[in-house]
Amino acid sequence: MSQVDDVLAALADPMRRRILDLVAAKGAVTASALATELPVSRQAIVKHLAVLERAELVASERAGRENNFSVRSGALDATATWMAGLASQWDARLAAIKKIAES
């Protein structure tokens, strides 16, 4: 599976998107801290964070007994680049269709 596939699969879940938003807003944050703001258990958050970490959207750093999670931008940047290229291709196709329709 490519990195873009991993990112899109990870972000397909609304709770993971919400967790990623919170991690981005708070900086380095623990699963316990996230659990105080979300309507799911700490264990569920840990599972979602594992998916985000496998997709390289977050990174964890051990701090005592807890892991602090922070956003990694590389995988998001690669996905955004892929999406921009796809959008550009569609724009070119639509422009060609418009040109044909107007002639």
Secondary structure as GFF3:
##gff-version 3
##sequence-region A 1 103
A	DSSP	alpha_helix	3	11	.	.	.	ID=ss1
A	DSSP	alpha_helix	14	26	.	.	.	ID=ss2
A	DSSP	beta_strand	29	30	.	.	.	ID=ss3
A	DSSP	alpha_helix	31	35	.	.	.	ID=ss4
A	DSSP	alpha_helix	42	54	.	.	.	ID=ss5
A	DSSP	beta_strand	58	63	.	.	.	ID=ss6
A	DSSP	beta_strand	66	71	.	.	.	ID=ss7
A	DSSP	alpha_helix	74	102	.	.	.	ID=ss8
###
